[in-house]
């Protein structure tokens, strides 16, 4: 006897378990039972589980009977002609959906070639072994799995055509590629998900060779002329916004060009792009420090007497301006109402990003690299037929990473561009390499993809033949323009008087514990002191009690908090952070006395 | 060796260490000419001076970085050989930490027991191995029952196992008798019957005696849990799991000069601090060598010296040598600052700001390298 459970609740018993399950499945395939119901038979404990609840993940598989796929060639033809659709196949019982439990009873072949009597189902395509993103890597079955993952991860960071209505969106930090292309070497996924509607890269001519060391350690060399023709150009969009807030007492913020007597007024030059409404006009070229939205706020503390005396004129400046190192063009202005009914102004800034040294590029195989140099076309190597590569990729990236798909895509891209067709590189089902090679030979090129090249600077023939072809290259969103940062002098933290941290606050780079050790190890002790001078202060110390004394320069008075007015004090230089530490000692009730001695 | 040669070498007495001079004496061929020897001495002196360390060089920090940096590269993967009998010994970073922390209880104590030549035959070694392995009563008894009515304990001895240990049932009975009071012992075949002769009728006591019997040591040395005779080179040695250096060294046939343990504290207690220092160096080198790293021996020697300086083995922890630092600020900057500060405040400790960390804190030049020398003039 087999126990039958419906959604984990016992409902009854049946004698012949296997027959029952088979009968159930047959009825489902005939359409008598919903396709969303699954049945699972566990002969070891004699239990039959039927599941019909929502929330189970199901996946479609082709039904196999007696070692033969139910999906025949006639089906294929009918599908192509549009006579038949997917739901027809499901209705006919050719395709059925299994959930995790029913999969336990199934034996799924991933390839029609491997079908035997034992199999119950056939994968619709072996491609489904991989996730969506992984199948975007052409010829992925030639790679190590880890490279496949890296390759698909890189594609997520690529710049492309992310949305057709980008011009009316206010997305934070978005990039848009200027002339996106559909890849010559494509995979099934590109077709299924209409990649041509949201492409994210360009087909470029890639040569695999070294170029004066400018592409060592994952560098790439770019052709300057290609960039000037518009290769990999993109636009960077960043919205800023400001809300006209209401405060207690009927006071409100005001979006307008600030008056000159406003507290914290910037220079007149900084407000020059503002129109009468206090908002920048579109297509204005703004630089750092210049105001995008002019705004004034009521004074912070109304209770303070001074504020009353001076009247209403003491409004605060609270405009939105470009931060240090930023620049752009005002692209789009949006005037609307915020969630609380307050006036909301958003300004989208645009910046054209031309590829430069330090920008990141990648192929689809986890072979990312950073631009090492932009070379004038005349200095680049050229082939016998006059082809100059757009990009030079270093051969040292290949052996350790073993990304064979990178090489095959290069050949495939070459074939595709010469024959004027797309090449299929779907994982497990792509066009075979030898076929591509033969076709390349038929097109009048060497079948290994190499060509005779000439040095652009000397005109001499290069000693080695160069592996060259077309590849789909992606520009990644990490651009130096967003990351470059330097500081000589700048803001300090209030508490410690040490430099601030991070690019946003124009911060310094910390010389940490281990970096300190390198100075000490070299015995460079005076240099080390100088490095740590960022928070040095001169403090008066009371020679009697050894505590930090007070020097009041306004009242021209010097005194010690313990010993009083008449006291001798000497000045010492130490880090402000240590003064803080001494203060903390005092808060613990520890009397830390500094005893001074003349050094000389 | 000619007299003039001897004089030449002796002339370097205040320039080179006696050990180096001895080495030259031993290794220079007797028929060397005087000029050649002079050149040799000059070359040795040049190399020797190069190895000297300048005043103001911060050897401690360089050692710390030189050990610490390769430490970050240490892999957790250790190499095993399938099918080969081996001991499971902690290696890699955990072991290195254990050594430098000066842990009292190490995770896998082991010994390597070497033998004098005449005792080194395979059978002798195997026999020795069986003898030192700690065997407890419950390993050799097959059954023990408690009769509460009669107040007796019956113990069934596994005769096969006993035979392997070269003992008889009577021997076992004797052992039990020597350890347990208020019981009379009777032997019947392979059964030992213990009858209670005491006054109290505490059931608990009898029961605890039964449990106590199970823990009686039948044979071997304490803490030696496993033994493994192995062939190393031409001779046979014993690897043990568990360490008992004190008791092993007194046994006959053991080569006292080569037998070691990896428990540094045990070495300190049986052989003294110099041996412990050596053990620290050897153990650390073993770990580093196994990882395929290359650290100059002198760095490790410095660490070992520092740990053993006081005569006891002290780890590089806040309880060990760090707690002995002269400067309050330096101690506070390492770990548990509050504790150090409050204790220092209680006794009114003074910080002379004479070391590196304190001076970095107050932003003064550290007394090392360029910060060390000062200019002295007479004021008129």
Interface residues (C-beta under 8 A of the other chain):
Chain A: X516 X517 X520 X521 X522 X523 X524 X525 X526 X527 X528 X529 X532 X533 X535 X536 X573 X574 X575 X577 X578 X581 X585 X588 X589 X590 X591 X595 X600
Chain B: X56 X57 X58 X61 X62 X64 X65 X338 X341 X342 X345 X350 X356 X360 X361 X362 X363 X364 X365 X366 X367 X368 X369 X370 X371 X372 X379
